[in-house]
């Protein structure tokens, strides 16, 4: 089973930071997550980057047992120069 790790607004939208899915590809994991967590999560997901085991991945990337799919929303904020 693939492990899904969610961060920041993706975690907030899903209501969890971690879940597991039985899936063949990253796209399958994300589709199942969208069904489980609903439209709010799907909306956040559209702006996110997705990584598999620390490497950027796309929907066609295969996943195996104990692979980790990480969903990282864009980061905003930072130090002000004022």
N, C-alpha and C positions, 0 to 999 in steps of 0.2 A: 504494500500500500504506500502511496506517495504521501508525504507530509506537506501540508500547506501551512506556511508561516505568513501571517498578516501583520502589517505595521501601520502605525499612525491612523489616518482616516479610513484605511481599508479595515483595520482591526475594529474601529468604532462602528463602521457600517455593518460588519458581520457579527459583532458582539462577542468575538473571540479572537485570540491571537494565534491559535493553532488548531488544526483539524487534520483528519486523514481521509484519503479518497482512494478507491480502487479505480485506476485509470491507466490508459495506454500512452497518452500524450499530455503535455502541458495544457493544451486546449481542452482536453477532456476534464482535467482537474478544474480548470477555471469555469467551464460550463456547469459542472456539477455544483461548484461553489455558488455560482449565480442562482441556480435553482434552489439551493438550500438557504441562502441568505437574502434573496430578493432583489428588487429593482434598485434600491439604494446602494447596495453593494455593486451591482452591475454598473451603475453610473460612476462610482468611484473608480472601478476597475479600468474604465475607458482611458483614464489619465495616468495609469500606473505603468511602471516597468516591471518586468517579470524575469526572475533569475532561477536557474536550476543548479543547485549545488555550487553556488557562487559565480556562475557564468550566465551572461544574458541569454535568454531563451525566447523562442517564438512558439506559437500554438502547435506546430508540427513536431516539436522536440519530444522524443520519446522519454517516458519516465519509467523507472523500475522500482522495485521494493526498496523502501527506506530512502529514496531520493527526496530532496527537499526543494519544493517550489516556494519561492519567496515573492510576495507582492509588495512593491515599494512605491508608494505615492510620491509625487513630486515634493521636494522639500522647499519650504518658503521661509522667509524671515532671515535672521542673521544680524550682525552688528550694524548699528547705524553709524554713519560718518559725521553726524551732527556734533 
